[in-house]
Amino acid sequence: MTSDDTDAALHHPHDLEAEKGVLRAMLLSKDAIADIVGTLHGHDFYRPAHDLIYSVILDLYGQGETTDPPAVTARLTQQDNLEKAGGSAYILTSAS
């Protein structure tokens, strides 16, 4: 096994821009959440912060609550996970 093979084995395939695109759509549209919820799961995200954000969006959606950035930020704050999710600025910029 070459060092390139070893490096590749240590890093799972991922596309952070695709992850951000999914979250952006979910933050902006409940229709997008409905389309995505049956296909994607939190563990599918490479970045743990994206898993946290995704899980909160689904939780809010399931309760019939708003899933916009302020609501997601508030829920993450209640869970003491806001910093683990990248902070409020990250969530706001994820939606733009």
CNS distance restraints for C-alpha pairs under 8 A (distance, minus, plus):
assign (resid   1 and name CA) (resid   5 and name CA) 5.93 0.50 0.50
assign (resid   1 and name CA) (resid   6 and name CA) 6.74 0.50 0.50
assign (resid   2 and name CA) (resid   6 and name CA) 6.36 0.50 0.50
assign (resid   3 and name CA) (resid   7 and name CA) 6.11 0.50 0.50
assign (resid   4 and name CA) (resid   8 and name CA) 6.16 0.50 0.50
assign (resid   5 and name CA) (resid   9 and name CA) 6.13 0.50 0.50
assign (resid   6 and name CA) (resid  10 and name CA) 6.37 0.50 0.50
assign (resid   7 and name CA) (resid  11 and name CA) 6.63 0.50 0.50
assign (resid   8 and name CA) (resid  12 and name CA) 7.46 0.50 0.50
assign (resid  12 and name CA) (resid  46 and name CA) 7.78 0.50 0.50
assign (resid  14 and name CA) (resid  45 and name CA) 7.97 0.50 0.50
assign (resid  14 and name CA) (resid  46 and name CA) 6.10 0.50 0.50
assign (resid  15 and name CA) (resid  19 and name CA) 6.43 0.50 0.50
assign (resid  15 and name CA) (resid  46 and name CA) 8.00 0.50 0.50
assign (resid  16 and name CA) (resid  20 and name CA) 6.13 0.50 0.50
assign (resid  16 and name CA) (resid  46 and name CA) 7.53 0.50 0.50
assign (resid  16 and name CA) (resid  47 and name CA) 7.55 0.50 0.50
assign (resid  17 and name CA) (resid  21 and name CA) 6.09 0.50 0.50
assign (resid  18 and name CA) (resid  22 and name CA) 6.27 0.50 0.50
assign (resid  19 and name CA) (resid  23 and name CA) 6.37 0.50 0.50
assign (resid  19 and name CA) (resid  45 and name CA) 6.79 0.50 0.50
assign (resid  19 and name CA) (resid  50 and name CA) 7.24 0.50 0.50
assign (resid  20 and name CA) (resid  24 and name CA) 5.97 0.50 0.50
assign (resid  20 and name CA) (resid  50 and name CA) 7.76 0.50 0.50
assign (resid  20 and name CA) (resid  94 and name CA) 6.40 0.50 0.50
assign (resid  21 and name CA) (resid  25 and name CA) 6.19 0.50 0.50
assign (resid  22 and name CA) (resid  26 and name CA) 6.26 0.50 0.50
assign (resid  23 and name CA) (resid  27 and name CA) 6.03 0.50 0.50
assign (resid  23 and name CA) (resid  50 and name CA) 7.63 0.50 0.50
assign (resid  23 and name CA) (resid  53 and name CA) 7.67 0.50 0.50
assign (resid  23 and name CA) (resid  54 and name CA) 6.76 0.50 0.50
assign (resid  23 and name CA) (resid  94 and name CA) 6.99 0.50 0.50
assign (resid  23 and name CA) (resid  95 and name CA) 7.44 0.50 0.50
assign (resid  24 and name CA) (resid  28 and name CA) 6.24 0.50 0.50
assign (resid  24 and name CA) (resid  94 and name CA) 5.52 0.50 0.50
assign (resid  24 and name CA) (resid  95 and name CA) 4.55 0.50 0.50
assign (resid  24 and name CA) (resid  96 and name CA) 7.03 0.50 0.50
assign (resid  25 and name CA) (resid  29 and name CA) 5.90 0.50 0.50
assign (resid  25 and name CA) (resid  32 and name CA) 5.90 0.50 0.50
assign (resid  25 and name CA) (resid  33 and name CA) 7.66 0.50 0.50
assign (resid  25 and name CA) (resid  95 and name CA) 7.50 0.50 0.50
assign (resid  26 and name CA) (resid  30 and name CA) 6.38 0.50 0.50
assign (resid  26 and name CA) (resid  31 and name CA) 7.96 0.50 0.50
assign (resid  26 and name CA) (resid  32 and name CA) 5.42 0.50 0.50
assign (resid  26 and name CA) (resid  33 and name CA) 5.12 0.50 0.50
assign (resid  26 and name CA) (resid  57 and name CA) 7.39 0.50 0.50
assign (resid  26 and name CA) (resid  67 and name CA) 7.68 0.50 0.50
assign (resid  27 and name CA) (resid  57 and name CA) 7.47 0.50 0.50
assign (resid  27 and name CA) (resid  67 and name CA) 5.87 0.50 0.50
assign (resid  27 and name CA) (resid  68 and name CA) 5.09 0.50 0.50
assign (resid  27 and name CA) (resid  69 and name CA) 6.31 0.50 0.50
assign (resid  27 and name CA) (resid  95 and name CA) 5.92 0.50 0.50
assign (resid  28 and name CA) (resid  67 and name CA) 7.80 0.50 0.50
assign (resid  28 and name CA) (resid  68 and name CA) 6.43 0.50 0.50
assign (resid  28 and name CA) (resid  95 and name CA) 6.62 0.50 0.50
assign (resid  29 and name CA) (resid  33 and name CA) 6.73 0.50 0.50
assign (resid  30 and name CA) (resid  34 and name CA) 6.36 0.50 0.50
assign (resid  30 and name CA) (resid  61 and name CA) 7.57 0.50 0.50
assign (resid  30 and name CA) (resid  67 and name CA) 7.48 0.50 0.50
assign (resid  31 and name CA) (resid  35 and name CA) 6.35 0.50 0.50
assign (resid  32 and name CA) (resid  36 and name CA) 6.11 0.50 0.50
assign (resid  33 and name CA) (resid  37 and name CA) 5.77 0.50 0.50
assign (resid  33 and name CA) (resid  58 and name CA) 7.63 0.50 0.50
assign (resid  33 and name CA) (resid  61 and name CA) 7.84 0.50 0.50
assign (resid  34 and name CA) (resid  38 and name CA) 7.66 0.50 0.50
assign (resid  35 and name CA) (resid  39 and name CA) 7.75 0.50 0.50
assign (resid  36 and name CA) (resid  40 and name CA) 5.96 0.50 0.50
assign (resid  37 and name CA) (resid  41 and name CA) 7.33 0.50 0.50
assign (resid  37 and name CA) (resid  58 and name CA) 7.65 0.50 0.50
assign (resid  40 and name CA) (resid  44 and name CA) 6.54 0.50 0.50
assign (resid  41 and name CA) (resid  45 and name CA) 7.66 0.50 0.50
assign (resid  42 and name CA) (resid  50 and name CA) 7.80 0.50 0.50
assign (resid  42 and name CA) (resid  51 and name CA) 4.64 0.50 0.50
assign (resid  42 and name CA) (resid  52 and name CA) 7.51 0.50 0.50
assign (resid  42 and name CA) (resid  54 and name CA) 6.26 0.50 0.50
assign (resid  42 and name CA) (resid  55 and name CA) 6.31 0.50 0.50
assign (resid  43 and name CA) (resid  51 and name CA) 6.52 0.50 0.50
assign (resid  44 and name CA) (resid  51 and name CA) 7.83 0.50 0.50
assign (resid  45 and name CA) (resid  50 and name CA) 6.25 0.50 0.50
assign (resid  45 and name CA) (resid  51 and name CA) 5.73 0.50 0.50
assign (resid  46 and name CA) (resid  50 and name CA) 7.69 0.50 0.50
assign (resid  46 and name CA) (resid  51 and name CA) 7.98 0.50 0.50
assign (resid  47 and name CA) (resid  51 and name CA) 6.79 0.50 0.50
assign (resid  48 and name CA) (resid  52 and name CA) 6.43 0.50 0.50
assign (resid  48 and name CA) (resid  85 and name CA) 7.59 0.50 0.50
assign (resid  49 and name CA) (resid  53 and name CA) 6.31 0.50 0.50
assign (resid  49 and name CA) (resid  84 and name CA) 5.98 0.50 0.50
assign (resid  49 and name CA) (resid  85 and name CA) 4.10 0.50 0.50
assign (resid  49 and name CA) (resid  86 and name CA) 6.39 0.50 0.50
assign (resid  50 and name CA) (resid  54 and name CA) 5.95 0.50 0.50
assign (resid  50 and name CA) (resid  85 and name CA) 6.78 0.50 0.50
assign (resid  51 and name CA) (resid  55 and name CA) 6.03 0.50 0.50
assign (resid  52 and name CA) (resid  56 and name CA) 6.27 0.50 0.50
assign (resid  52 and name CA) (resid  81 and name CA) 7.76 0.50 0.50
assign (resid  52 and name CA) (resid  84 and name CA) 7.97 0.50 0.50
assign (resid  52 and name CA) (resid  85 and name CA) 6.08 0.50 0.50
assign (resid  53 and name CA) (resid  57 and name CA) 6.21 0.50 0.50
assign (resid  53 and name CA) (resid  72 and name CA) 7.26 0.50 0.50
assign (resid  53 and name CA) (resid  76 and name CA) 7.84 0.50 0.50
assign (resid  53 and name CA) (resid  85 and name CA) 6.40 0.50 0.50
assign (resid  54 and name CA) (resid  58 and name CA) 6.26 0.50 0.50
assign (resid  55 and name CA) (resid  59 and name CA) 6.11 0.50 0.50
assign (resid  56 and name CA) (resid  60 and name CA) 6.12 0.50 0.50
assign (resid  56 and name CA) (resid  72 and name CA) 6.34 0.50 0.50
assign (resid  56 and name CA) (resid  75 and name CA) 6.95 0.50 0.50
assign (resid  56 and name CA) (resid  76 and name CA) 7.10 0.50 0.50
assign (resid  57 and name CA) (resid  61 and name CA) 6.00 0.50 0.50
assign (resid  57 and name CA) (resid  67 and name CA) 5.69 0.50 0.50
assign (resid  57 and name CA) (resid  72 and name CA) 6.42 0.50 0.50
assign (resid  58 and name CA) (resid  62 and name CA) 5.91 0.50 0.50
assign (resid  59 and name CA) (resid  63 and name CA) 6.39 0.50 0.50
assign (resid  60 and name CA) (resid  64 and name CA) 6.32 0.50 0.50
assign (resid  60 and name CA) (resid  65 and name CA) 5.07 0.50 0.50
assign (resid  60 and name CA) (resid  66 and name CA) 6.55 0.50 0.50
assign (resid  60 and name CA) (resid  67 and name CA) 6.02 0.50 0.50
assign (resid  60 and name CA) (resid  72 and name CA) 7.80 0.50 0.50
assign (resid  61 and name CA) (resid  65 and name CA) 5.65 0.50 0.50
assign (resid  61 and name CA) (resid  66 and name CA) 6.91 0.50 0.50
assign (resid  61 and name CA) (resid  67 and name CA) 6.33 0.50 0.50
assign (resid  66 and name CA) (resid  71 and name CA) 6.27 0.50 0.50
assign (resid  67 and name CA) (resid  71 and name CA) 5.81 0.50 0.50
assign (resid  67 and name CA) (resid  72 and name CA) 6.10 0.50 0.50
assign (resid  68 and name CA) (resid  72 and name CA) 6.24 0.50 0.50
assign (resid  69 and name CA) (resid  73 and name CA) 5.92 0.50 0.50
assign (resid  69 and name CA) (resid  91 and name CA) 6.10 0.50 0.50
assign (resid  69 and name CA) (resid  92 and name CA) 5.76 0.50 0.50
assign (resid  69 and name CA) (resid  95 and name CA) 7.03 0.50 0.50
assign (resid  70 and name CA) (resid  74 and name CA) 6.07 0.50 0.50
assign (resid  70 and name CA) (resid  92 and name CA) 7.92 0.50 0.50
assign (resid  71 and name CA) (resid  75 and name CA) 6.23 0.50 0.50
assign (resid  72 and name CA) (resid  76 and name CA) 6.13 0.50 0.50
assign (resid  72 and name CA) (resid  91 and name CA) 7.97 0.50 0.50
assign (resid  73 and name CA) (resid  77 and name CA) 6.10 0.50 0.50
assign (resid  73 and name CA) (resid  82 and name CA) 6.65 0.50 0.50
assign (resid  73 and name CA) (resid  87 and name CA) 7.93 0.50 0.50
assign (resid  73 and name CA) (resid  88 and name CA) 5.93 0.50 0.50
assign (resid  73 and name CA) (resid  91 and name CA) 7.11 0.50 0.50
assign (resid  74 and name CA) (resid  78 and name CA) 6.25 0.50 0.50
assign (resid  75 and name CA) (resid  79 and name CA) 6.26 0.50 0.50
assign (resid  76 and name CA) (resid  80 and name CA) 6.05 0.50 0.50
assign (resid  76 and name CA) (resid  81 and name CA) 4.97 0.50 0.50
assign (resid  76 and name CA) (resid  82 and name CA) 4.76 0.50 0.50
assign (resid  76 and name CA) (resid  85 and name CA) 7.74 0.50 0.50
assign (resid  77 and name CA) (resid  81 and name CA) 5.94 0.50 0.50
assign (resid  77 and name CA) (resid  82 and name CA) 5.08 0.50 0.50
assign (resid  81 and name CA) (resid  85 and name CA) 6.17 0.50 0.50
assign (resid  82 and name CA) (resid  86 and name CA) 6.56 0.50 0.50
assign (resid  82 and name CA) (resid  87 and name CA) 5.17 0.50 0.50
assign (resid  82 and name CA) (resid  88 and name CA) 6.90 0.50 0.50
assign (resid  83 and name CA) (resid  87 and name CA) 4.61 0.50 0.50
assign (resid  83 and name CA) (resid  88 and name CA) 7.93 0.50 0.50
assign (resid  85 and name CA) (resid  90 and name CA) 7.95 0.50 0.50
assign (resid  85 and name CA) (resid  91 and name CA) 7.94 0.50 0.50
assign (resid  86 and name CA) (resid  90 and name CA) 5.43 0.50 0.50
assign (resid  86 and name CA) (resid  91 and name CA) 7.16 0.50 0.50
assign (resid  87 and name CA) (resid  91 and name CA) 6.63 0.50 0.50
assign (resid  88 and name CA) (resid  92 and name CA) 6.18 0.50 0.50
assign (resid  89 and name CA) (resid  93 and name CA) 6.09 0.50 0.50
assign (resid  90 and name CA) (resid  94 and name CA) 5.96 0.50 0.50
assign (resid  91 and name CA) (resid  95 and name CA) 6.65 0.50 0.50
assign (resid  92 and name CA) (resid  96 and name CA) 6.96 0.50 0.50
